[in-house]
């Protein structure tokens, strides 16, 4: 829903807004679904776990994902999509917070994720 709200403010496509908010969102929720992020890192990005903590493995997976996203040319920031800092509070207010997932976000967490996406 972060991407939907950001798209309403920027007229960017849904895929581009998802790309812009995904890494900060994943970093935020990673502690709540760490085992799944570890599995994702190992199975999708071929991260080798030897001598690493689960957090290191998961972070390495997200870094691999970031490198791939950069390689294919997606936008990784809301500012590159035309968002301005003064829009962030409005985007947060427009974000529908759903129950489910690894963590139900608070509005303050949504604002923080948006700031990290900027």
BELJOZI-V486275 format. One record per pair of residues at least 6 apart in sequence whose C-alpha atoms are under 8 Angstrom apart, sorted by the first residue. I is the first residue (numbers start at 0). GAP is how many residues later the second one is. If there is no record, write none. Layout:
BEGIN
I/GAP ; I/GAP
END
This chain:
BEGIN
0/94 ; 0/95 ; 0/96 ; 1/15 ; 1/16 ; 1/19 ; 1/89 ; 1/90 ; 1/93 ; 1/94 ; 1/108 ; 2/11 ; 2/12 ; 2/14 ; 2/15 ; 2/17 ; 2/18 ; 3/10 ; 3/13 ; 3/91 ; 4/86 ; 4/87 ; 4/89 ; 4/90 ; 5/6 ; 5/11 ; 5/72 ; 5/77 ; 5/85 ; 6/6 ; 6/7 ; 6/10 ; 8/74 ; 8/78 ; 8/82 ; 9/71 ; 9/72 ; 9/73 ; 11/69 ; 15/58 ; 15/59 ; 15/65 ; 16/61 ; 16/64 ; 18/50 ; 18/55 ; 18/56 ; 18/57 ; 18/58 ; 19/55 ; 19/56 ; 19/57 ; 19/58 ; 19/97 ; 20/55 ; 20/56 ; 20/57 ; 20/92 ; 20/93 ; 20/96 ; 22/39 ; 22/43 ; 22/94 ; 23/89 ; 23/90 ; 23/92 ; 23/93 ; 24/88 ; 26/32 ; 26/35 ; 27/85 ; 28/73 ; 28/74 ; 29/7 ; 29/28 ; 31/70 ; 31/71 ; 32/69 ; 33/20 ; 33/21 ; 33/24 ; 34/19 ; 36/21 ; 36/24 ; 37/16 ; 37/17 ; 37/19 ; 37/20 ; 37/23 ; 39/18 ; 39/21 ; 40/6 ; 40/16 ; 40/17 ; 40/19 ; 40/20 ; 40/21 ; 41/6 ; 41/7 ; 41/15 ; 41/19 ; 44/16 ; 44/19 ; 44/20 ; 46/10 ; 46/13 ; 46/14 ; 47/9 ; 48/8 ; 68/7 ; 69/6 ; 74/6 ; 75/41 ; 76/40 ; 76/41 ; 77/6 ; 77/36 ; 77/39 ; 77/40 ; 78/39 ; 82/35 ; 84/30 ; 84/33 ; 87/23 ; 87/26 ; 87/27 ; 88/22 ; 91/15 ; 91/18 ; 91/19 ; 91/22 ; 92/14 ; 94/15 ; 96/7 ; 96/8 ; 96/9 ; 97/6
END
